């Protein structure tokens, strides 16, 4: 019998442990998912709710990697029944801190000196413990600082768990639909990349500085801790300690006479601006990562989990928002197709009818009174029935939106994100950008159509020459129409002279028609 290396023996033992924990969870999940696809009731199924809670307990028992993975899954409406999503949303990144002696070894190995030689004071009790790291208070060169340290052996634990997860996923491949396997595999692959980035404090330091640069350029009322680069490494991050009142400490906020409705509006607007305006957004707005300073500034912490949207995805997301708030099935489908969330081969008629049924169930309710979860429910109830792949770019966005709404509803039970969205669209100019993009797309298509039309003109000319006598009068009329259209477009350019974008589109179209009229001559 071949003796396995110690590392492989550890993986095998872990594999068996994970299998015993997850197998019953997986079996219940597949049954619940199939039943949820067949059921059309709007209420919660208590059995699925119980099974979702059992799944979360199993993830907690399996440790840091699974806790993080469960947090990502909590936003996957394409994979989880809504009862499971509700259970996974409660999964918090709270793990008892490791002994300080373990953290001390990491600090001293990374910084090359004993803790007492680097810091004037160091509190041995962690102020927060998470699945991947823990935070301590200290004093450095006269400043209060927060020292974030990786958990002992966390990278090795994550590496081992990911090997086990991928092995078990391959074993389960034949027990699920191919698109479901592909979607879960995509989640694991994306998670494998992100979780290592979150453990890399050099990356987090870069994220912090990029986000702060964007916020300060807009003069936002936001505080972000400064980083002490000279004593920060990939395993240790030393930042300015910025104290404030936790965003969900409602009693303390009321005692300080803060306007909680306005605060909910400001917090949501801040994150939507990052999402729709900037090249990077903070993707983990849970209550522990947001505070309020005594002078009313929002304080942001923990920049390990971030996301970004490219311009095409951002445009499609705006289109999806517009379709959701206007309950326009075609606009919703168009945006999902543009984001590659739906296959172009999908039966549009069936999807549209399903969407209309869900939308009809919400009739009689003003858009302003709908919550973000309820609006996503329109899409969720439909996409859960069809082969759907949530784009990786939107995974963190959906999780961020869900957590953020929960925070804002604690501040203001009557909070509605539609009012924030309108503020962003109208007063921040995003609506103009959206329409400008639509005009650009229209202009490009118009020019392409004209170019294609010009390509057939030689053949058309030969045909006209063959029947010159018959078409002479028609040609004359066509030239008059072309000239008329040309002058009409020039008039539009003059009328919209204040908008360079429209001129950009109309002038090439006008020139193309003018060239067309010359060729016809």
FINU-645213 format. One line per field, with one value per residue (C-alpha): residue number from 1; residue in three letters; x, y, z. Coordinates in Angstrom, 2 decimals, padded with zeros to 5 digits, always signed. Layout:
REM FINU-645213
i <- NUM:...
aa <- ALA:...
east <- X:...
north <- Y:...
up <- Z:...
***
This chain:
REM FINU-645213
i <- 1:2:3:4:5:6:7:8:9:10:11:12:13:14:15:16:17:18:19:20:21:22:23:24:25:26:27:28:29:30:31:32:33:34:35:36:37:38:39:40:41:42:43:44:45:46:47:48:49:50:51:52:53:54:55:56:57:58:59:60:61:62:63:64:65:66:67:68:69:70:71:72:73:74:75:76:77:78:79:80:81:82:83:84:85:86:87:88:89:90:91:92:93:94:95:96:97:98:99:100:101:102:103:104:105:106:107:108:109:110:111:112:113:114:115:116:117:118:119:120:121:122:123:124:125:126:127:128:129:130:131:132:133:134:135:136:137:138:139:140:141:142:143:144:145:146:147:148:149:150:151:152:153:154:155:156:157:158:159:160:161:162:163:164:165:166:167:168:169:170:171:172:173:174:175:176:177:178:179:180:181:182:183:184:185:186:187:188:189:190:191:192:193:194:195:196:197:198:199:200:201:202:203:204:205:206:207:208:209:210:211:212:213:214:215:216:217:218:219:220:221:222:223:224:225:226:227:228:229:230:231:232:233:234:235:236:237:238:239:240:241:242:243:244:245:246:247:248:249:250:251:252:253:254:255:256:257:258:259:260:261:262:263:264:265:266:267:268:269:270:271:272:273:274:275:276:277:278:279:280:281:282:283:284:285:286:287:288:289:290:291:292:293:294:295:296:297:298:299:300:301:302:303:304:305:306:307:308:309:310:311:312:313:314:315:316:317:318:319:320:321:322:323:324:325:326:327:328:329:330:331:332:333:334:335:336:337:338:339:340:341:342:343:344:345:346:347:348:349:350:351:352:353:354:355:356:357:358:359:360:361:362:363:364:365:366:367:368:369:370:371:372:373:374:375:376:377:378:379:380:381:382:383:384:385:386:387:388:389:390:391:392:393:394:395:396:397:398:399:400:401:402:403:404:405:406:407:408:409:410:411:412:413:414:415:416:417:418:419:420:421:422:423:424:425:426:427:428:429:430:431:432:433:434:435:436:437:438:439:440:441:442:443:444:445:446:447:448:449:450:451:452:453:454:455:456:457:458:459:460:461:462:463:464:465:466:467:468:469:470:471:472:473:474:475:476:477:478:479:480:481:482:483:484:485:486:487:488:489:490:491:492:493:494:495:496:497:498:499:500:501:502:503:504:505:506:507:508:509:510:511:512:513:514:515:516:517:518:519:520:521
aa <- UNK:UNK:UNK:UNK:UNK:UNK:UNK:UNK:UNK:UNK:UNK:UNK:UNK:UNK:UNK:UNK:UNK:UNK:UNK:UNK:UNK:UNK:UNK:UNK:UNK:UNK:UNK:UNK:UNK:UNK:UNK:UNK:UNK:UNK:UNK:UNK:UNK:UNK:UNK:UNK:UNK:UNK:UNK:UNK:UNK:UNK:UNK:UNK:UNK:UNK:UNK:UNK:UNK:UNK:UNK:UNK:UNK:UNK:UNK:UNK:UNK:UNK:UNK:UNK:UNK:UNK:UNK:UNK:UNK:UNK:UNK:UNK:UNK:UNK:UNK:UNK:UNK:UNK:UNK:UNK:UNK:UNK:UNK:UNK:UNK:UNK:UNK:UNK:UNK:UNK:UNK:UNK:UNK:UNK:UNK:UNK:UNK:UNK:UNK:UNK:UNK:UNK:UNK:UNK:UNK:UNK:UNK:UNK:UNK:UNK:UNK:UNK:UNK:UNK:UNK:UNK:UNK:UNK:UNK:UNK:UNK:UNK:UNK:UNK:UNK:UNK:UNK:UNK:UNK:UNK:UNK:UNK:UNK:UNK:UNK:UNK:UNK:UNK:UNK:UNK:UNK:UNK:UNK:UNK:UNK:UNK:UNK:UNK:UNK:UNK:UNK:UNK:UNK:UNK:UNK:UNK:UNK:UNK:UNK:UNK:UNK:UNK:UNK:UNK:UNK:UNK:UNK:UNK:UNK:UNK:UNK:UNK:UNK:UNK:UNK:UNK:UNK:UNK:UNK:UNK:UNK:UNK:UNK:UNK:UNK:UNK:UNK:UNK:UNK:UNK:UNK:UNK:UNK:UNK:UNK:UNK:UNK:UNK:UNK:UNK:UNK:UNK:UNK:UNK:UNK:UNK:UNK:UNK:UNK:UNK:UNK:UNK:UNK:UNK:UNK:UNK:UNK:UNK:UNK:UNK:UNK:UNK:UNK:UNK:UNK:UNK:UNK:UNK:UNK:UNK:UNK:UNK:UNK:UNK:UNK:UNK:UNK:UNK:UNK:UNK:UNK:UNK:UNK:UNK:UNK:UNK:UNK:UNK:UNK:UNK:UNK:UNK:UNK:UNK:UNK:UNK:UNK:UNK:UNK:UNK:UNK:UNK:UNK:UNK:UNK:UNK:UNK:UNK:UNK:UNK:UNK:UNK:UNK:UNK:UNK:UNK:UNK:UNK:UNK:UNK:UNK:UNK:UNK:UNK:UNK:UNK:UNK:UNK:UNK:UNK:UNK:UNK:UNK:UNK:UNK:UNK:UNK:UNK:UNK:UNK:UNK:UNK:UNK:UNK:UNK:UNK:UNK:UNK:UNK:UNK:UNK:UNK:UNK:UNK:UNK:UNK:UNK:UNK:UNK:UNK:UNK:UNK:UNK:UNK:UNK:UNK:UNK:UNK:UNK:UNK:UNK:UNK:UNK:UNK:UNK:UNK:UNK:UNK:UNK:UNK:UNK:UNK:UNK:UNK:UNK:UNK:UNK:UNK:UNK:UNK:UNK:UNK:UNK:UNK:UNK:UNK:UNK:UNK:UNK:UNK:UNK:UNK:UNK:UNK:UNK:UNK:UNK:UNK:UNK:UNK:UNK:UNK:UNK:UNK:UNK:UNK:UNK:UNK:UNK:UNK:UNK:UNK:UNK:UNK:UNK:UNK:UNK:UNK:UNK:UNK:UNK:UNK:UNK:UNK:UNK:UNK:UNK:UNK:UNK:UNK:UNK:UNK:UNK:UNK:UNK:UNK:UNK:UNK:UNK:UNK:UNK:UNK:UNK:UNK:UNK:UNK:UNK:UNK:UNK:UNK:UNK:UNK:UNK:UNK:UNK:UNK:UNK:UNK:UNK:UNK:UNK:UNK:UNK:UNK:UNK:UNK:UNK:UNK:UNK:UNK:UNK:UNK:UNK:UNK:UNK:UNK:UNK:UNK:UNK:UNK:UNK:UNK:UNK:UNK:UNK:UNK:UNK:UNK:UNK:UNK:UNK:UNK:UNK:UNK:UNK:UNK:UNK:UNK:UNK:UNK:UNK:UNK:UNK:UNK:UNK:UNK:UNK:UNK:UNK:UNK:UNK:UNK:UNK:UNK:UNK:UNK:UNK:UNK:UNK:UNK:UNK:UNK:UNK:UNK:UNK:UNK:UNK:UNK:UNK:UNK:UNK:UNK:UNK:UNK:UNK:UNK:UNK:UNK:UNK:UNK:UNK:UNK:UNK:UNK:UNK:UNK:UNK:UNK:UNK:UNK:UNK
east <- +000.00:+001.35:+001.84:+000.38:+002.36:+001.18:-000.42:-002.44:-003.48:-004.76:-006.72:-008.23:-009.34:-010.75:-012.49:-014.26:-015.23:-016.63:-018.43:-020.18:-021.24:-022.31:-023.83:-027.18:-027.21:-026.61:-029.35:-031.90:-030.82:-031.35:-034.82:-035.77:-034.51:-036.53:-039.63:-039.14:-038.99:-042.30:-044.07:-045.67:-046.75:-045.51:-045.17:-042.25:-042.08:-041.29:-039.47:-037.17:-036.65:-035.59:-033.28:-031.67:-030.92:-029.40:-027.19:-025.92:-025.11:-023.08:-021.12:-020.36:-019.13:-016.82:-014.94:-013.54:-013.54:-017.15:-018.31:-016.87:-018.31:-021.73:-021.66:-021.12:-023.89:-026.32:-026.63:-027.07:-030.76:-030.05:-028.81:-030.65:-034.38:-035.42:-035.73:-032.07:-031.05:-032.75:-030.84:-027.48:-027.96:-027.79:-024.33:-022.01:-018.24:-017.81:-015.29:-013.55:-010.08:-007.05:-004.68:-002.52:+000.63:-000.22:-000.89:+002.31:+004.40:+002.91:+003.48:+007.09:+007.89:+006.37:+007.84:+011.17:+011.08:+009.45:+006.00:+007.18:+009.97:+007.57:+004.60:+004.55:+001.46:-000.32:-003.64:-003.42:-007.21:-008.56:-011.27:-012.75:-012.35:-013.28:-012.85:-009.68:-008.14:-008.42:-007.86:-006.01:-005.60:-002.13:-000.12:+002.47:+004.56:+001.98:-001.02:-003.81:-003.75:-005.68:-003.51:-005.11:-003.41:-004.02:-005.26:-002.62:-002.20:-005.28:-003.87:-003.07:-006.55:-008.22:-006.02:-006.90:-010.62:-010.72:-009.09:-011.73:-014.59:-013.51:-013.10:-016.55:-018.06:-016.65:-018.17:-021.56:-021.41:-023.65:-026.28:-027.27:-028.24:-025.28:-026.06:-026.39:-023.01:-021.46:-022.93:-021.69:-018.27:-018.11:-018.93:-016.11:-013.61:-014.46:-014.41:-011.00:-009.55:-011.31:-010.62:-006.85:-007.08:-008.93:-006.08:-003.53:-003.24:-001.09:-004.13:-006.44:-004.14:-004.40:-008.20:-008.40:-006.32:-008.24:-011.61:-010.37:-009.08:-012.49:-014.36:-012.05:-012.25:-016.02:-015.60:-017.80:-018.42:-016.58:-013.59:-011.23:-008.35:-004.82:-002.40:+001.08:+002.86:+006.23:+004.91:+002.29:+002.88:+000.83:-000.04:-000.17:-002.06:-001.58:-004.12:-005.19:-007.73:-010.86:-013.56:-017.23:-020.74:-021.69:-024.22:-026.78:-026.37:-029.74:-030.03:-026.63:-027.36:-030.66:-028.98:-026.61:-029.64:-028.73:-031.43:-031.72:-033.85:-031.28:-028.47:-030.05:-030.41:-026.77:-025.34:-027.25:-026.44:-022.74:-022.55:-024.62:-022.28:-019.29:-021.06:-022.29:-019.68:-016.33:-013.91:-014.13:-016.76:-016.76:-018.61:-019.00:-021.19:-022.19:-022.77:-019.29:-017.73:-019.68:-019.68:-020.54:-018.10:-019.17:-019.22:-021.51:-019.04:-019.53:-016.56:-015.71:-013.59:-012.34:-011.52:-010.70:-013.90:-014.34:-015.88:-015.90:-018.15:-016.96:-018.83:-020.92:-022.06:-022.80:-024.92:-026.79:-027.37:-028.88:-031.11:-032.12:-032.93:-035.08:-036.86:-037.48:-038.86:-040.97:-041.99:-041.03:-040.39:-038.68:-036.23:-035.44:-034.83:-032.71:-030.48:-030.08:-029.13:-026.64:-024.99:-024.90:-027.07:-029.52:-028.58:-029.58:-031.12:-033.51:-037.19:-037.94:-041.69:-041.82:-039.53:-041.56:-044.84:-043.33:-042.10:-045.52:-047.12:-044.70:-045.11:-048.88:-048.64:-047.18:-049.78:-051.48:-048.31:-046.45:-042.85:-041.80:-043.20:-041.25:-038.15:-034.99:-035.61:-039.12:-037.93:-035.25:-038.01:-039.40:-036.18:-035.52:-038.85:-038.29:-034.59:-034.85:-037.06:-034.64:-030.98:-029.48:-025.89:-025.35:-022.41:-019.41:-019.33:-022.74:-022.24:-020.71:-023.07:-026.15:-024.68:-023.72:-027.21:-028.92:-026.72:-026.96:-030.73:-030.83:-028.63:-030.77:-034.02:-032.66:-032.04:-035.33:-038.07:-039.74:-036.55:-037.07:-034.05:-036.03:-035.86:-032.07:-031.86:-033.84:-031.51:-028.57:-030.14:-031.44:-029.24:-026.02:-026.47:-026.51:-029.80:-028.24:-025.31:-027.72:-029.64:-026.38:-025.21:-028.50:-028.06:-024.51:-025.70:-028.47:-025.97:-023.58:-026.36:-027.61:-024.14:-023.63:-027.00:-026.08:-022.69:-024.39:-026.78:-023.87:-022.29:-025.22:-025.32:-023.08:-025.41:-028.40:-026.83:-026.40:-030.02:-031.07:-028.99:-030.77:-034.13:-032.98:-036.04:-038.47:-036.77:-035.59:-038.46:-038.08:-034.35:-035.07:-037.58:-035.13:-032.45:-034.92:-035.85:-032.16:-031.42:-034.51:-033.39:-029.92:-031.20:-033.53:-030.66:-028.57:-031.46:-031.50:-027.76:-028.31:-031.23:-029.19:-025.99:-025.71:-025.33:-022.06:-023.11:-026.14:-024.07:-021.54:-024.23:-026.19:-023.33:-021.96:-025.51:-026.12:-022.85:-023.63:-026.99:-025.36:-022.77:-025.58:-027.39:-024.21:-023.70:-027.30:-026.58
north <- +000.00:+003.42:+005.81:+009.27:+012.44:+014.22:+017.06:+014.62:+012.62:+015.86:+016.61:+013.10:+013.42:+016.87:+015.57:+012.87:+015.36:+017.84:+015.08:+013.85:+017.42:+018.53:+015.40:+015.66:+019.43:+018.86:+016.22:+018.45:+021.42:+019.61:+018.42:+021.87:+023.59:+021.29:+021.77:+025.55:+025.61:+023.73:+025.67:+028.98:+030.06:+033.43:+032.48:+030.76:+026.99:+026.18:+022.96:+024.80:+027.49:+024.86:+023.18:+026.54:+027.09:+023.60:+024.40:+027.57:+025.67:+023.17:+025.98:+027.56:+024.22:+023.78:+026.98:+030.14:+029.12:+027.95:+031.01:+033.24:+031.05:+031.13:+034.93:+034.95:+032.38:+034.57:+036.80:+033.99:+034.15:+032.01:+029.13:+029.28:+029.15:+032.33:+030.48:+029.46:+032.99:+034.37:+031.88:+032.57:+036.33:+035.87:+034.30:+036.72:+036.87:+036.55:+034.01:+033.98:+035.52:+033.24:+033.52:+036.65:+034.51:+033.24:+036.75:+038.00:+035.46:+036.66:+040.35:+039.83:+037.56:+040.07:+043.25:+041.80:+043.17:+042.35:+043.89:+046.01:+047.57:+048.60:+049.83:+052.00:+050.16:+047.04:+045.75:+041.93:+041.54:+041.63:+044.25:+042.11:+038.59:+037.43:+034.25:+035.37:+037.89:+039.78:+043.38:+044.84:+048.37:+049.82:+053.07:+053.84:+057.05:+058.83:+057.79:+055.35:+052.58:+049.46:+046.44:+043.86:+040.44:+037.27:+034.27:+031.61:+029.24:+030.74:+030.44:+026.78:+026.14:+027.89:+026.05:+022.69:+023.49:+024.64:+021.37:+019.43:+021.59:+021.11:+017.34:+016.99:+019.18:+016.86:+013.88:+015.62:+016.64:+013.82:+014.46:+017.92:+019.71:+020.77:+024.51:+024.26:+022.52:+025.20:+028.00:+026.48:+025.85:+029.51:+030.56:+028.40:+029.63:+033.28:+032.73:+031.02:+034.19:+036.68:+034.91:+035.03:+038.71:+039.35:+037.75:+039.92:+043.18:+044.76:+044.42:+045.79:+048.79:+049.51:+049.17:+051.61:+054.23:+053.94:+054.28:+057.21:+058.93:+058.68:+059.86:+062.79:+063.93:+064.35:+065.97:+063.33:+063.59:+060.32:+059.29:+056.47:+055.47:+056.38:+053.49:+053.34:+051.89:+051.50:+048.84:+047.18:+043.93:+041.26:+039.73:+042.83:+046.05:+049.03:+051.85:+054.97:+054.13:+056.15:+055.88:+056.46:+055.31:+052.04:+052.67:+050.31:+051.58:+053.30:+054.39:+056.13:+057.82:+059.12:+060.43:+062.42:+063.83:+062.44:+062.48:+058.72:+059.06:+061.36:+059.09:+056.06:+058.13:+059.31:+055.83:+054.25:+057.14:+056.84:+053.17:+053.64:+056.42:+054.13:+051.42:+053.47:+056.23:+054.84:+052.18:+050.34:+049.96:+048.79:+045.45:+044.63:+047.28:+045.21:+047.21:+046.53:+048.30:+051.58:+054.15:+057.81:+060.38:+063.00:+065.67:+063.59:+062.05:+058.46:+056.25:+053.21:+050.26:+046.98:+047.21:+043.55:+042.80:+045.18:+045.01:+046.89:+047.22:+047.90:+050.54:+047.99:+046.21:+049.53:+050.62:+047.29:+047.59:+051.04:+049.58:+046.78:+049.34:+051.28:+048.10:+046.99:+050.29:+050.72:+047.02:+046.68:+042.96:+043.68:+046.13:+043.63:+040.84:+043.10:+044.08:+040.45:+039.43:+042.30:+041.16:+037.55:+036.49:+034.84:+032.81:+034.43:+031.04:+031.26:+031.31:+035.01:+034.52:+032.09:+034.26:+037.35:+035.66:+034.47:+037.99:+039.45:+037.07:+038.08:+041.79:+041.41:+040.09:+043.43:+045.54:+048.29:+049.17:+052.38:+052.05:+054.34:+051.86:+048.87:+047.74:+046.56:+042.97:+043.13:+044.54:+041.87:+039.37:+040.12:+038.99:+036.26:+034.47:+034.36:+033.57:+030.79:+028.91:+029.18:+028.36:+031.58:+032.58:+035.54:+037.54:+037.54:+041.34:+041.46:+038.82:+041.21:+043.99:+041.94:+040.93:+044.55:+045.79:+043.25:+043.98:+047.72:+047.69:+045.83:+048.53:+051.36:+049.74:+049.58:+053.32:+054.09:+051.40:+053.40:+053.53:+053.01:+052.77:+054.09:+057.61:+057.28:+055.92:+058.86:+061.28:+059.56:+059.41:+062.97:+065.13:+063.22:+063.18:+059.41:+059.53:+061.86:+059.47:+056.58:+058.39:+059.59:+056.00:+055.04:+057.84:+056.72:+053.18:+054.50:+056.65:+053.74:+051.52:+054.29:+054.82:+051.07:+050.83:+053.73:+052.16:+048.91:+050.85:+052.56:+049.15:+048.14:+051.41:+050.22:+047.31:+049.62:+052.11:+049.38:+048.44:+052.06:+052.48:+049.52:+051.18:+054.79:+056.06:+054.51:+055.65:+059.14:+060.82:+058.61:+059.41:+063.09:+062.76:+060.62:+063.32:+065.93:+063.75:+063.17:+066.90:+067.59:+065.00:+066.50:+069.98:+068.55:+066.89:+070.05:+071.91:+069.36:+069.82:+073.57:+073.09:+070.79:+072.80:+072.93:+069.15:+068.02:+064.39:+064.80:+066.80:+063.97:+061.57:+063.73:+065.30:+061.93:+060.81:+064.07:+063.75:+060.16:+061.17:+064.05:+061.64:+059.28:+062.04:+062.90:+059.27:+059.10:+062.06
up <- +000.00:-001.02:+001.88:+001.17:+002.00:+005.19:+003.20:+001.05:+004.11:+005.62:+002.45:+002.43:+006.08:+005.36:+002.26:+004.25:+006.97:+004.43:+002.53:+005.67:+006.49:+003.02:+001.47:+003.31:+002.71:-001.03:-001.34:+000.40:-001.73:-005.05:-003.99:-002.66:-005.82:-008.10:-005.97:-005.87:-009.70:-009.88:-007.14:-008.06:-004.59:-003.42:+000.25:+001.96:+002.28:+005.95:+005.00:+002.59:+005.23:+007.79:+005.27:+004.45:+008.15:+008.40:+005.39:+007.07:+010.28:+008.27:+006.57:+009.96:+011.35:+008.33:+009.08:+007.45:+003.78:+003.90:+005.84:+003.12:+000.36:+002.03:+002.06:-001.71:-002.25:-000.31:-003.40:-005.93:-006.77:-009.84:-007.65:-004.33:-003.55:-001.75:+001.57:+001.33:+000.36:+003.47:+005.65:+004.00:+004.32:+008.09:+007.79:+009.56:+009.34:+013.11:+014.36:+017.77:+017.50:+017.50:+020.50:+020.45:+020.54:+017.04:+015.74:+017.37:+015.44:+012.15:+013.00:+014.06:+011.11:+008.63:+010.16:+011.27:+014.83:+018.16:+018.63:+021.58:+019.48:+016.71:+018.74:+021.85:+023.09:+021.87:+023.22:+023.28:+023.06:+019.50:+018.88:+016.08:+014.77:+011.28:+009.28:+007.50:+009.91:+013.20:+014.31:+017.33:+018.71:+019.23:+019.28:+016.66:+016.70:+018.84:+016.73:+017.57:+014.99:+014.04:+013.22:+010.94:+010.92:+008.89:+010.82:+011.48:+008.53:+006.86:+003.33:+003.83:+005.27:+002.33:-000.19:+001.36:+001.52:-002.11:-003.24:-001.32:-002.65:-006.26:-005.82:-004.31:-007.00:-009.70:-007.88:-007.84:-011.53:-012.79:-010.13:-011.38:-014.56:-016.70:-016.49:-012.69:-012.46:-014.70:-012.59:-009.31:-010.88:-011.94:-008.36:-006.99:-009.59:-008.94:-005.17:-005.40:-006.90:-004.62:-001.36:-001.96:-002.86:+000.40:+002.35:+000.54:+002.47:-000.24:-002.50:+000.20:+000.67:-003.08:-002.94:-000.02:-001.80:-005.08:-003.35:-001.24:-004.38:-006.02:-002.91:-002.20:-005.84:-005.34:-001.90:-000.30:+003.44:+004.01:+006.11:+005.13:+007.46:+006.40:+005.92:+007.47:+004.46:+006.18:+008.57:+006.33:+004.45:+002.69:+006.11:+008.33:+007.63:+009.96:+009.59:+011.41:+014.10:+013.27:+015.91:+015.32:+016.16:+014.49:+011.74:+013.31:+016.88:+016.59:+020.22:+020.21:+016.89:+018.22:+021.38:+019.16:+017.28:+013.86:+011.16:+010.57:+007.42:+005.87:+007.01:+005.30:+002.12:+002.30:+002.90:+000.03:-002.31:-001.43:-002.39:-005.55:-006.65:-006.15:-008.12:-011.07:-011.24:-010.13:-011.37:-008.02:-005.28:-001.67:-001.81:+001.89:+003.58:+006.61:+009.83:+011.20:+008.21:+008.43:+011.24:+011.70:+013.11:+015.67:+012.94:+010.71:+008.26:+007.13:+008.03:+005.87:+007.02:+005.49:+001.79:+001.19:-000.74:-003.67:-007.14:-010.39:-013.43:-016.95:-018.97:-020.89:-017.73:-016.04:-019.02:-019.04:-015.30:-015.78:-018.47:-016.09:-013.39:-015.84:-016.91:-013.33:-012.09:-015.24:-015.13:-018.79:-019.59:-022.92:-021.39:-018.62:-021.14:-023.37:-020.46:-019.31:-022.84:-023.07:-019.83:-021.16:-018.25:-020.64:-023.68:-027.02:-027.87:-024.89:-025.79:-025.43:-025.68:-022.75:-020.61:-021.42:-020.45:-017.17:-016.42:-017.19:-014.69:-011.94:-012.76:-012.76:-009.20:-008.17:-009.90:-007.93:-006.05:-006.82:-007.95:-005.11:-002.59:-003.84:-002.02:-003.74:-002.65:-004.05:-007.36:-007.62:-006.91:-010.38:-011.97:-009.39:-009.80:-013.55:-013.89:-011.31:-013.80:-016.73:-017.46:-016.18:-015.51:-013.24:-014.64:-012.31:-012.48:-010.76:-008.07:-005.54:-006.60:-005.72:-002.37:-001.67:-002.55:-000.33:+002.72:+002.16:+002.05:+005.36:+006.94:+005.54:+006.68:+010.24:+010.08:+008.38:+008.26:+005.45:+003.35:-000.40:-002.68:-005.67:-004.26:-003.98:-007.50:-008.82:-007.06:-008.69:-012.13:-012.30:-010.07:-010.66:-014.44:-014.90:-016.76:-019.32:-019.65:-020.14:-022.88:-024.43:-024.65:-026.27:-028.82:-029.55:-030.15:-032.40:-034.30:-034.82:-036.11:-038.40:-039.90:-040.36:-042.10:-044.42:-045.16:-046.07:-048.26:-050.03:-050.69:-052.89:-054.85:-057.77:-058.45:-058.05:-060.50:-063.13:-062.70:-063.03:-066.19:-067.73:-067.10:-067.38:-069.18:-066.72:-063.55:-064.58:-062.81:-059.70:-059.52:-059.58:-056.78:-054.77:-055.04:-053.84:-050.87:-050.01:-050.12:-048.01:-045.41:-045.43:-044.70:-042.08:-040.25:-040.47:-038.89:-036.06:-035.57:-035.34:-032.96:-030.70:-031.03:-027.24:-027.09:-028.76:-028.47:-030.72:-033.18:-033.13:-034.26:-036.66:-038.63:-039.90:-040.75:-042.61:-044.52:-045.45:-046.90:-048.78:-050.29:-051.15:-053.05:-054.99:-055.99:-057.15:-059.44
***
